[in-house]
Amino acid sequence: MKLTDIKTITNVGAGTMGHAIALQFALAGYPVRLYDHKEDGLQHGQAAITSDLATFQKAGLLNEDPGAILARITPTTDLAAACRDADFVIESVVEDQQVKQQVWQAIEQEVSSTAVLATNTSGLSPTALQSVLKYPARFVVAHFWNPAQLMPLVEVVPGNATSQETVDLTVALMNKIGKHAVPLKKAALGFVGNRIQLAVLREAFHIVDEGIASPEAVDDIVKYSLGRRWNLVGPIASADLGGLDVFKNISSYLYADLANDTGTDSTLAKLVDHGKLGLKSGQGFYDWQGDAGKEVIANRDRKLLAQLKRDHDKRED
C-alpha cells in the first residue's frame, strides 16, 4: 500500500486522545469513521471536537468552514460499519493490554488484510499486542502526545513482526496530517519520550525528597533553562554544542550522586496512598483547589496553540 492508497480512516475510541486524533485526520481532508462502544462517549467526543474547532478558528488555524470539517467525521457505535473499507485504523481505548488485544481481534475480523492498524498506546508492547493478530506485519504504534490536537510529536514504534513498509507508511501519513512523526528502530518499555520524562521525574522527586529544593523551585529551574533550550535544540545536540569533554567530566562525578532507584519514589507513593493524586483530587505536590488547575491548563494550551500557529504559518509560506 502507498500513501495515496489511504482514503478512509477509522478511529476507534472517542475519548481524550481519540477525539483529537480523529480531528487531525479530518483537518487534513480525510473522511473519518469515529467509533465508540457507547453513544454518550460519541457525544462527548463530538462536543470536544466542536470545541477544538472553535479554538482553531479563533486562532486562525482553519482554511475552511468548521462545518465542512465536521461533515467528514461520521460517528458510529457499529464497529463493523466503522471498519468496512478502512485503509488505516487507529485505536485509542483504555491502556490495558488484554482489552486492546480483544479490540484488535474484533477489528481484524472487519477490515481487509491490507489495512494498516495503529495503536495509540503510550507504552504497551506492540509485539505483545500484535501477537494475537493474523497479519501482524501491518500493525504499529502511532503514539500521539497529549493534548493530541496541540502537540506535534507522534512516536512510530514497530513490534518484532512489523514490516518496514508499515513503519514508513505510518510516518508518511502522520507527517501528511501535519504531525512530526519520529520512527523508533525498535520497541522499548515506555518508548523514548516517556523514558526521558520518567528519568527526569525520578531525579526531580529525589531532589524534593532530599530537601535540596521545593517542587516549585524544581519546576522553575526546568522551565527557565532546560525547557527553553530543549524546545529548540534537543539534549544530545545540546551536549555536542556544549562540548562532549565537558559532559564527560560532569558525568564522571555526578552520575554516582543521581537517583538510581528502581522502585517507586517514596514521597510519590505516600501522596498516592493518601489520595493526593494531583489535579484530579485537588492536592498533590501542589494545591489544586479552586480554579488553579484550570488556569494552568488554559495558559499551557494558549502557549501550545501559539507554537502550533507558528508551525502552521511556516507550512503555509
N, C-alpha and C positions, 0 to 999 in steps of 0.2 A: 504494500500500500504506500502511496505517495501523499504528501501534504495536500495536494489538490484533490485527492480522493475523499478527504474528510469533509462531509457536507452537513451531517447531523450529529448533534451532541446529546448524550443522555447524562443527566446529573442526578445521582441517587443521594438523597438527603437534602432537606431544605433548611437546615439549622444555621448556626452562626457562620460556619465555613461554607456549607453547601449553597446557601442563597447567594453569597458573594461570588463564589466561583461560577455559578450559573450566569450571573450578571456579566462577568468578564467575557464570557463567550458571546452573549447576546450583544454586548457593546461592540464586539468585533465582527458582527454581522451573521453569526451562526444561529440557526434555529435550535432551540434547546428544549428538551423534554425534562421538566423538573419533577422528579418523583419523590414522594414521601409516603410512608405507610399510613399516616394519619392526616385527615382533612385539616385539622387545626394546625398541624405542622406546616402544611402548604400555605395556609392563610397567613401564618406568622412570617414565613419566608417571603411571600409576595409583598407583604407590608414592608418588610425590611428592604426589599429590592426597590420599591417605590420611594422609600425614604432616601436610600443611597442615590438614586437617580436625581432626586430633588437637590441633594447636596452637590452632585457633579454638575448639574445645570447651573446652579448658583456660582460655582467656581469656574465656569466657562470651559468645562471638560467635555461637553457633548457637541457633536457635529450634526445631530438630528434630533427630532422631537422625541421626548421620553416615551410617548405613546407608541411610537414605531419600534422602539427597543423592547418595551414590554410585550408587544404583539408577537415577538419572536420566541417568547417563553411560554410553553404550554404546560400547565400544572396537571398532575395526574396522580392517583393512588393506585393505578393499574401498572404493575411492573412490566408485564408482557407488552402492553401498549407503549410504555416508555422506551423499551429496549428494541422494539421492532425496527429493523433497518438502520440502527445506530452505527455510526462509524467510529465513534470514540465515546467511551463510557467512563465517567469519573465518579467515585464514591466518597462520601464524607459522613459515614454513620459513626456510631459510638466507637471509642478506641478500645475495642475488645476483640482479640484475635478470633475467638470462636464465632462471635457474631458476624464479623467481617467475612470469615470463611463461608458461613452459611449464606450470607447475602450474595457473595460472588458465585457460589454454586448455583444459586437461583438465577442470577443474571446470565451466566454462561448458557443456561438452557434456553434463553430467549434471544440471544444475539447470534450473528453469523460467526463463522470460525475465523474471519479476517478482522473483526472489530478489535480495536486497541482498548485494553482495560487498564485503568489507572486508579490507584487508591490514594487518598489524601492523608493517609496516616502520618502522624508526626514522629513515629519511632518504631512501629511494629515491623517485624522482619518481612520483607517482600518474599523471601524464599519460603517462609512458613505459610504465608497467605496464598501463594501461587501453587503450593503443593497439592491442593485439593482440586485444581483445575485440569481439564483435559488438554487445554492448549496454553501451557504456562509461559511459552516464549513471548506471547503478546501482552503479558502482564507487567506493570511497572508502578513504582511510586511516583506521584507528582505532588510533592509536599508544598502546598501554599502556606505562607506565613500569615498569622492573624494580626490585624484585620485584613482579610484577603483582598478586599476591594481597594486597599490603600498601600499594601506592602508589595513591592515588585518581585521579590525572590520566589522562585519555585525550585526546590531541590528535586532533581530527577534521579531516582535510585533504582538500579536493577537488582533483581533477585538472581540466584545462581542460574536459573533457567531462562532468564530474559534475553531476548535477542538484541544485538546491537541496533538492528533496524528499528525495533520498538523504542529504544532509548533515543535514537536520532530523530525519529518522527515526533516523539513527545516533546523533545526540546524545541524542534521547529514550530510545533503548534503553540507551545507556551509563549514563545517569542512573537509569534504572529498575533496573539491576542494582547500583546503589549506588556507581557511579563518579562522578567530577566531570569531565564532558565539556566541552571547550572547542573550539568551531569556529574554524578559521582562515578568513580571507577568500579566501586563495589559497595555493598551494603555494610553498615556498621551500626551497632546499637545507638539510637538517637541521631543517626546520620551525621551531619557535620555541624549545622547551626546549633542544635540542642546540646551537642557535646561541648562546644565552646561556651555556650550560655551557662551550662551547669558547672563547668570548670571555673568560670568567673564567679558564679554564685557561691560555690564551695569556699573560695578564698574570701569573698565578701562576708559570708556568715562567720567564718573563722575570725576575721578582723573584729567583728562586733563581739563575738564570744570572748575574745582575749582582751577586750576593753581598749583596743587601740584607737577606735573611732566609733562614733554613733552611726546608726543606719543612714541618717540624713547626711552626715559627712561623707560616707562611702559613696552614696548616690551622687552628691555634688562633685566629688573628685572624678567619678567616671563621666558624668555629663559634660563637665567643662574641660576634659582633657582627652581621654581615650575615645569617648563617644564622638567628639567632634572630629578627631583625627581619623578614626576608622571609618567614618562616613565618607571620607574622601580617598584614603589610602588604607588598604587592609593591613592586618597585623604583621604578616610575613613581609610584605613590601616595605612596611614601616621599619622593620628590623634591618632590611637591606639599606634603606636610606640612612638609618642611624649608625650603621656600621656593625657588621656581624661580630667583630672582635669585641666591641663594647658589650653586646648582648651575651657573648660567651663568657666574658669576665663576670657580669652580673649574675648569670645563671650559676656560676661556679660556687657562689656563696649563698644565693637567695633560694635556689630550689630546695635546699635542705630545710629551710625555715617555713616553706609554704605548706598549707594544709594538704594532707595526703590521705585523709580518712576515706575508707571505702564504704562506711555506713552513713546513715542519715545524720546530719548535723544535730547536736543535742538541743540547741535553742529552737531550731526549726521544729523538731519533734515535740518539744514541750508546748509550743504555741498551738500546734495542730491538736495535740491531746486535750488542750483546754478550749478547743473550739474556736480559737483565734485564727481564722483562715484567710485573713486579709480583707479585701473589699467585700466579698460575698457575705462575711459575717459582721463587718463593721469595725473589726480590730485585727491587726496583725503586728508587724513591726511598727506600723503607723496606725494612727487613729483615723478611721474612715467614716466616722459618724456624720450624719447630715449630707451635705452636697459635695463634700471634699472629693470623693471618688469621681463623681460626675464631672467636676471641674477639671480634674487631672486628665481624664479621658478626652474631654472636649478639647483641651489645649493640645494634647498629643495628636489627636486626629486633625486638628486645624493645621498643625505643622507638617504632618504627613501628607495632607491634601495639597499644601503649598509645594512640597517637593514633587508630588505626583504631577502637579500643574507644570512645573518646570520641565519634567521629563516629557510630558505631552507636547509642550511647545517646541522642544528640540526636535521631536519626531515630525512635527508639522512643518518645520523650516526646510 
